[in-house]
Amino acid sequence: MSGMRMAKASRQDLDAAWSINRAFDSLGYGFEPMEVDDAEKDAAAADVPILATAQRLVEQAFDINDHDACRRVIDHLQACAKRGSLMRVIMGMEVLLDARNEIVDPSLDYLELHPKLAAATSEAAQQRARAEAAEAKIAALRTALLSDLDAATSEAAQQRTRAEVAEAELSELRKAQGGAP
């Protein structure tokens, strides 16, 4: 990758781009663009038809020969553009789509990781799975080793106790026979 960096489009930039897109869509359908208020956004997101919105659309048919309507459209487009940077949205997509960057697959007409990135992602997932499996084996071996160590320590303690008992019995036997301890 080159040393040049491109600022990511912010949510505000994307919202501005969507506003401009809606404005041009409205014009394409013959309507004057309008601001969409929060209630309409929520309703649109919930896919709920709003009679008031439909009424506003009918009332705002766009007439290109109406100077005031053209002025409102230009004012609306300028207001949308001031809310964010459409350039960051466009340039960000240019960088993303540039085949030299090998981010997306240039042979497809939809966004999907470049084959190199897809392979690297797949390899990373496989390595992660192998590492997790190795960690699980290590944990099992550690548990088994600690268990064996505990058993060996317990066995050694029992043998030490038996040896001490045997020494004590031997010492008592020697005393009883009149010998040295």
TORTI-864038 format. One record per residue: x, y, z of N, C-alpha, C in turn. Coordinates in pm, whole numbers, padded with zeros to 5 digits, always signed. Layout:
BEGIN
XYZXYZXYZ ...
END
This chain:
BEGIN
+00084-00119+00000+00000+00000+00000+00088+00125+00000 +00040+00228-00058+00118+00351-00067+00110+00426+00065 +00189+00531+00074+00191+00613+00194+00073+00709+00202 -00002+00722+00093-00117+00812+00093-00231+00751+00172 -00297+00833+00250-00409+00785+00329-00535+00862+00291 -00646+00793+00296-00775+00853+00264-00860+00850+00389 -00915+00963+00427-01002+00968+00544-01127+00885+00518 -01170+00811+00620-01292+00733+00607-01412+00827+00610 -01515+00788+00538-01639+00865+00543-01702+00843+00679 -01747+00950+00740-01813+00942+00871-01961+00910+00851 -02028+00881+00960-02173+00858+00953-02240+00983+00895 -02191+01099+00933-02247+01226+00884-02226+01237+00732 -02108+01196+00683-02081+01199+00539-02177+01105+00466 -02195+00986+00521-02285+00888+00457-02429+00938+00458 -02471+00998+00570-02607+01053+00577-02627+01163+00472 -02525+01248+00455-02533+01354+00353-02544+01293+00214 -02464+01188+00188-02469+01122+00058-02607+01062+00034 -02663+01001+00137-02798+00944+00123-02902+01054+00097 -02885+01167+00164-02979+01278+00143-02973+01326-00002 -02852+01339-00054-02836+01381-00193-02894+01275-00287 -02870+01151-00257-02926+01042-00337-03079+01047-00337 -03139+01067-00218-03286+01076-00211-03337+01194-00292 -03262+01304-00286-03304+01424-00361-03305+01395-00510 -03200+01333-00561-03195+01302-00705-03298+01196-00742 -03322+01100-00652-03429+01002-00679-03564+01071-00690 -03589+01163-00597-03716+01237-00601-03731+01312-00733 -03624+01381-00772-03628+01455-00899-03652+01359-01015 -03588+01242-01010-03605+01144-01117-03749+01095-01129 -03820+01095-01016-03960+01053-01019-04055+01171-01040 -03997+01290-01058-04080+01406-01088-04128+01481-00965 -04066+01457-00850-04107+01525-00727-03997+01616-00678 -04038+01719-00608-03942+01811-00548-03882+01743-00425 -03751+01745-00410-03690+01683-00293-03735+01753-00166 -03742+01677-00058-03782+01735+00070-03704+01666+00180 -03697+01735+00291-03634+01676+00408-03722+01565+00462 -03659+01460+00508-03732+01352+00570-03712+01367+00720 -03823+01388+00794-03807+01406+00938-03789+01271+01008 -03755+01274+01136-03722+01153+01211-03838+01054+01215 -03961+01103+01227-04077+01012+01231-04088+00936+01099 -04062+01006+00988-04069+00941+00858-03954+00841+00841 -03834+00876+00891-03722+00783+00885-03754+00656+00963 -03809+00673+01084-03845+00557+01167-03951+00473+01099 -04049+00537+01040-04156+00465+00971-04101+00394+00848 -04012+00460+00775-03953+00398+00656-03869+00277+00696 -03796+00291+00807-03714+00179+00854-03802+00062+00896 -03919+00094+00949-04012-00011+00992-04102-00055+00876 -04082+00006+00759-04161-00026+00639-04310-00001+00662 -04341+00110+00730-04479+00146+00758-04518+00260+00664 -04622+00241+00582-04662+00351+00493-04722+00466+00573 -04691+00588+00532-04744+00706+00600-04825+00787+00499 -04953+00801+00528-05042+00874+00439-04997+01019+00423 -04950+01079+00533-04907+01219+00527-04789+01235+00432 -04697+01139+00432-04581+01146+00343-04627+01138+00198 -04718+01047+00171-04771+01033+00036-04838+01163-00008 -04912+01226+00083-04980+01352+00051-04878+01461+00019 -04769+01466+00100-04665+01566+00076-04600+01544-00061 -04580+01420-00101-04519+01391-00230-04608+01442-00344 -04738+01417-00331-04831+01462-00435-04831+01614-00444 -04825+01679-00328-04829+01825-00326-04700+01886-00378 -04590+01811-00384-04461+01868-00420-04410+01816-00554 -04497+01797-00650-04452+01759-00784-04358+01869-00833 -04249+01828-00898-04146+01924-00939-04173+01974-01081 -04168+02105-01094-04184+02169-01225-04053+02240-01256 -03977+02186-01352-03846+02243-01385-03856+02386-01436 -03974+02425-01484-03992+02561-01534-04029+02660-01424 -04047+02611-01302-04081+02697-01188-03951+02741-01121 -03919+02869-01137-03793+02923-01084-03783+02900-00933 -03890+02922-00861-03887+02905-00715-03861+02758-00678 -03923+02667-00752-03901+02524-00724-03754+02488-00752 -03699+02539-00859-03557+02512-00891-03467+02568-00782 -03500+02687-00734-03422+02748-00625-03429+02661-00499 -03549+02609-00467-03565+02522-00348-03482+02394-00364 -03480+02340-00486-03403+02218-00511-03254+02245-00491 -03207+02355-00549-03065+02389-00534-03032+02414-00387 -03118+02487-00317-03096+02512-00174-03093+02380-00096 -03185+02291-00131-03191+02161-00064-03063+02081-00088 -03017+02077-00214-02896+02003-00246-02774+02063-00175 -02767+02196-00168-02656+02260-00099-02661+02230+00051 -02781+02231+00108-02794+02199+00251-02751+02055+00278 -02790+01964+00190-02748+01823+00205-02597+01812+00196 -02537+01880+00102-02392+01872+00080-02314+01930+00197 -02370+02031+00264-02301+02094+00376-02297+02004+00500 -02383+01904+00505-02389+01816+00624-02276+01716+00630 -02205+01697+00522-02096+01600+00522-02017+01612+00394 -01921+01524+00380-01834+01528+00262-01868+01415+00167 -01933+01448+00058-01963+01350-00045-01833+01299-00108 -01731+01386-00111-01602+01347-00167-01542+01230-00087 -01553+01233+00047-01498+01123+00128-01570+00993+00098 -01699+01000+00076-01776+00879+00043-01729+00825-00092 -01720+00912-00191-01680+00870-00327-01535+00823-00328 -01444+00900-00269-01303+00864-00270-01280+00736-00189 -01353+00721-00079-01341+00598-00001-01378+00477-00084 -01484+00490-00161-01525+00379-00247-01425+00358-00359 -01369+00466-00413-01265+00455-00516-01146+00375-00462 -01103+00408-00341-00989+00338-00281-01024+00192-00259 -01144+00168-00208-01189+00031-00182-01193-00051-00311 -01240+00008-00419-01258-00064-00545-01133-00070-00633 -01034+00013-00604-00913+00016-00687-00846-00122-00684 -00835-00185-00799-00781-00321-00810-00639-00330-00755 -00564-00222-00763-00425-00223-00713-00419-00244-00562 -00525-00208-00492-00527-00223-00346-00562-00365-00301 -00616-00444-00393-00651-00584-00365-00736-00599-00239 -00840-00515-00228-00931-00522-00115-01056-00600-00152 -01114-00567-00269-01232-00639-00316-01199-00710-00447 -01275-00814-00473-01254-00895-00594-01296-00814-00716 -01201-00777-00802-01235-00694-00918-01314-00768-01025 -01321-00900-01017-01391-00976-01121-01541-00987-01093 -01585-00940-00977-01727-00953-00940-01798-00819-00950 -01929-00822-00967-02005-00698-00973-02074-00668-00840 -02030-00731-00734-02076-00703-00598-01953-00705-00508 -01969-00652-00386-01855-00642-00295-01828-00776-00227 -01707-00824-00248-01660-00943-00180-01509-00928-00167 -01455-00983-00060-01311-00971-00039-01232-01020-00159 -01120-00955-00183-01028-00998-00287-00985-01141-00254 -00965-01226-00355-00926-01365-00327-00805-01377-00234 -00709-01286-00246-00593-01291-00156-00635-01266-00011 -00721-01167+00010-00768-01139+00146-00857-01252+00198 -00940-01306+00110-01027-01418+00151-00941-01537+00193 -00835-01566+00114-00746-01677+00147-00673-01650+00278 -00626-01527+00295-00555-01492+00419-00648-01501+00539 -00772-01457+00522-00870-01464+00630-00898-01610+00665 -00912-01692+00562-00937-01835+00583-00817-01900+00653 -00698-01868+00606-00576-01923+00667-00563-01878+00812 -00594-01752+00837-00588-01700+00975-00688-01775+01064 -00807-01801+01012-00907-01875+01090-00859-02017+01118 -00795-02080+01017-00742-02216+01037-00629-02215+01139 -00542-02117+01130-00433-02107+01227-00487-02083+01368 -00589-01999+01377-00652-01971+01506-00712-02100+01563 -00777-02178+01477-00836-02305+01521-00727-02402+01566 -00616-02408+01490-00505-02496+01529-00445-02450+01662 -00430-02320+01679-00374-02266+01803-00466-02297+01921 -00596-02284+01901-00692-02315+02007-00688-02464+02042 -00674-02550+01940-00665-02694+01964-00536-02726+02042 -00425-02661+02002-00298-02682+02073-00308-02634+02217 -00372-02520+02238-00390-02469+02374-00475-02565+02457 -00577-02625+02396-00661-02721+02468-00579-02845+02505 -00492-02892+02412-00406-03007+02442-00309-02974+02555 -00250-02855+02549-00158-02812+02655-00230-02807+02789 -00351-02753+02790-00428-02745+02914-00458-02886+02967 -00493-02978+02877-00521-03116+02919-00395-03183+02973 -00282-03161+02903-00155-03217+02949-00115-03157+03084 -00134-03028+03100-00103-02961+03226-00186-03021+03339 -00316-03039+03312-00405-03098+03413-00360-03239+03448 -00328-03320+03345-00283-03457+03369-00151-03458+03446 -00059-03369+03408+00071-03361+03475+00054-03321+03620 -00029-03222+03646-00053-03180+03784-00118-03292+03865 -00207-03364+03801-00272-03477+03867-00169-03585+03900 -00082-03615+03801+00025-03714+03824+00120-03666+03933 +00153-03539+03932+00243-03482+04032+00181-03491+04171 +00051-03458+04180-00019-03471+04308-00016-03616+04357 -00042-03709+04266-00041-03852+04304+00098-03894+04348 +00203-03851+04274+00340-03887+04309+00380-03825+04442 +00340-03701+04464+00370-03634+04591+00302-03706+04706 +00178-03745+04686+00103-03818+04788+00167-03953+04815 +00206-04022+04707+00273-04152+04721+00405-04136+04795 +00483-04033+04760+00611-04008+04827+00589-03978+04974 +00486-03901+05006+00456-03869+05146+00419-03997+05222 +00342-04085+05159+00304-04210+05224+00426-04298+05245 +00515-04304+05147+00636-04384+05160+00727-04327+05268 +00735-04194+05276+00816-04129+05379+00759-04163+05516 +00627-04159+05527+00562-04193+05654+00590-04338+05690 +00579-04431+05593+00608-04574+05619+00754-04593+05659 +00843-04516+05591+00986-04527+05624+01011-04477+05766 +00945-04368+05803+00962-04313+05939+00908-04412+06043 +00794-04472+06011+00735-04573+06102+00829-04693+06114 +00883-04735+05998+00975-04850+05999+01100-04817+06080 +01153-04695+06065+01271-04655+06142+01240-04652+06290 +01124-04599+06323+01084-04593+06464+01070-04735+06521 +01011-04826+06446+00995-04965+06491+01132-05032+06506 +01221-05006+06412+01356-05063+06417+01430-05011+06540 +01417-04883+06565+01482-04822+06681+01427-04883+06809 +01297-04903+06817+01235-04964+06935+01282-05107+06951 +01293-05181+06842+01338-05319+06844+01482-05327+06893 +01566-05235+06848+01706-05234+06890+01717-05200+07038 +01634-05107+07085+01634-05073+07226+01592-05193+07309 +01493-05261+07258+01443-05377+07332+01549-05488+07336 +01631-05499+07238+01736-05600+07234+01860-05550+07305 +01853-05429+07356+01964-05372+07432+02071-05313+07345 +02044-05291+07223+02143-05236+07134+02133-05086+07125 +02222-05029+07048+02221-04884+07026+02107-04844+06936 +02058-04723+06958+01947-04679+06874+01983-04658+06733 
END
